[in-house]
Amino acid sequence: MEILVVEDNEEIGYLQERILTSNNYIVTRASNGKEALELLANKKYDMIISDILMPEMDGFQLCKTLKSDSKTKNIPFVFYSANYTENKDREFALKLGADLYIETPIEYDVFIKIINDYFDKLKEGKIKVREYLFEKENNVEKIYSERLARQLEKKIILLEKKITENNELTKKIKENEERYKLIFDNTEDIVCLMDLNGTITFMSKSIEVHTGYKDVDLIGKNIKEILSPRSYTEAKKRIELRFKGIEELPRYEIEVISKNNELIPFEISTSPIYVNGELSSISIVAREISKRKLMEESIKRSEKKFRSYVENAPDGIFIADSKGNYIDVNKAACEITGYTREELLKINLIDLIPDEDKEKAANSFAKVVNEGKSSVEISFLKKGEEKRYWIVEAVKLSDNEFLGFAKDITERKKLEEEKTLLLNAVNQSPAIVIISDDKGNIEYVNPKFFEITGYNNSEVIGKNVSFLSGEPFSKIKHKEIWGIISSGKDWHGEFKNKKKNGDSYWELASIAPFKTQGGKITHYVKVAEDITYRKLAEKELQEREETLRSILSAAPIGINLLKDRKFVWSNKSMEEITGYSMDELLGKSPRLLYLSDEEYERVGRILYKIPREKEFEDVETKCQIKNGKILDLYIRASPLDVNDISKGYINLVMDITENIKTRKQLDENLEYFAHLIDHIRNPLAIISGFVQVNVGDEKTKDVVIRQVARIEKLLRELDQGWMDTEETRKFLKNYI
């Protein structure tokens, strides 16, 4: 903000300038109303602070002139006066259009607060710039004359008082001269007088503190001897301007060569001294600015450093004007948009926003304009029409400058979407999901947990997972599991837990620790499947298997299970037949029972042939048992699964050694019986023929023939029995 200070008193004007500039205001000074109008003709200021009593054109006249002009009437006007302090003075000033009327003396911080508060209220629209209120010009002149006359009366009274006091003042002049000299000698600033040739005629003693020279060392010397070449050239040019009648020149910097040959920076202001209307010498007030220069250098370094931070910041930094046009951007801004700096400075922020978010962007920008700050999450178009997402934090720097920090959160958005998707999947999962903190306190459970256990959310959140372990065994298992997972390892297995109603349920669970990048465990995640029904089915199956195993073990025939022609299991009867226990047979090949490799292969081809034509195959073979005895065995083999013979075969084994002997004896007896019948038939035929021819006694003949017929009948019946015996023999051969 730029302020024009109109003050004829150099010291007061200087003080006002210092106060305002130290609070970040830019200040231009004018010594009267006429000079102020000349400055205003070429430049517009944000505020005018003016004294009232000044030569050529006073403050009242200046205010009236400015408030009557359409070009300047909207500039806030502030009176700052120590002379016009009556209420009528204030009323007159306000009617002229003055916005503030400040009476002096006033504390520095109070003065600045009044100015700052005014600008804040003006910016917020709480106040408006005051207008010129006089309708008739003669009223203005009348009041102005009255106020001026009143002020002149006061001045005359003061003048008379001063004349009365003149004698005392004259007496004190000498005292004051000594006092001022003492002040000059002890002030921190340096006061110097030089003639028109640049020769030093007076130097305050404070010069020694800053340069090491005593005042007497420099009096009589030319300033050229103590200034650096550059500073002397600048000082000479400005002094020449003084000689040409330029009454007011801004302060400037010079470098003085100290006694130990160091360059000391000073800020100086010069004033002409006239004697009888002629310029006779120049007064110089110099203030060492070494600390200020160091501070300025520090500020420059800080600004450079800050600029470096901005340029290398990971987030995009944008500065836009009130219309949304970019006026500055950093390197990251170019990277996240895909545009060069030159391209960005030619476009408006709205150009980067997709159509569906343009209204949202406009509302956010309006918010920062009106409220000073805003935050928005919004989509934008990276160069090449790639849609991404930003979060933008914006603040208002001034009415025409707005700073925005943009972070590309596209990846975070994707992660959030994935997280939402994952959460939905977890919520709909048919498995139980539990998440606990590093101490096992539950933080999350999914709906499947509630469905299976009967608990609700408030009954489990915050509780330790151990409360679900109902039985002593489960609690011991819980301790064991906790020891594994707290060491950073995963655990997989079956676990028995308790429902709300006290019922137990089984689960197949996986528990894994969740670690930070540093390896610290922060949470545990458990995923579990309810396997209660499976466990019940397994128990039932186990019971059935045990029943079947008992039946098979108690069976009177040998039973074994072969897989890849190796014993997997055998029953007690198998041990009784072979002499080998199940432990001795387990994993062994049946080859140990066969008399030769050829017989072992022959039996294998019959029993385990592929493709199979029947549900089972059987064979008779000879085997040597553990005690060396050779037995005749009948073996019947069936696959456990006809569709997958790799699962193995169940074999039924019977000792048929005695059956073979019985069958052999039977065959021999039958053969003998057949031979006997054949030998009986032949004599009967002879007897029958003999009786028919040689026996005359019919009675005897009849008796003999009947007996022969009876014997033949018996033989026929025996023949039929023989046939029946053949069938019996075949049956016995198959099953005995």
Buried (B, 14 or more C-beta within 10 A) or exposed (E): BEBBBBBBBBEBBBBBBEBBEEBEBEBBBBBBBBBBBEBBEEEEBBBBBBBBBBEEBBBBBBBBBBBBEEEBBEBBBBBBBBBBEEEEBBEBBBBBBBBBBBBEEEEEEEBBEEBEEBBEEBEEEEBEBBEBEBEEEEEBEEBBEEBBEBBEEEEEEEEEEEEEEEEEEEEEEEEEEEEEBEEBBEBEBBBBBBEEEBBBEBBBBBBBEBBBBEBEBBBEBBBBEBBBEEBBEBBBEBBEEBEEEEEBEEEBEBBBBBEEEEBBBBBBBBBBEEEEEEEEBBBBBBBBBEEEBEEEEEEEEEEEEEEEEBEEBEBBBBBBBEEBBBEBBBBBBBEBBBBEEEBBEEBEBBBBBBEEBEEBBBEBBEBBBEEEEBEBBBBBBBEEEEEBBBBBBBBBEEEEBBBBBBBBBBEEBEEEEEEEEEEEEBEEBEBBBBBBBBEBEBEBBBBBBBEBBEBEEEEBEEBBBEBBBBEEEBEEBBEEBBEBBBEEEEBEEBBBBBBBEEEEBBBBBBBBBBEEEEEEBEBBBBBBBBBBEEBEEEEEEEEEEEEEEEEBBEBEBBBBBBBEBBBBBBBBBBBEBBBBEBEBBEEEBBBBBBEEEEBBEBBBEBBBEEEBEEEBBBBBBBBBBEEEEEBBBBBBBBBBEEEEBEEBBBBBBBBBBEBBEEBEEBEEEBEEBBEEBEEEEEEBEEBBEEBEEEBEEEEEBEEBBEBBEEBBEEBEEBEEEEEEBEEEBEEBBEEB
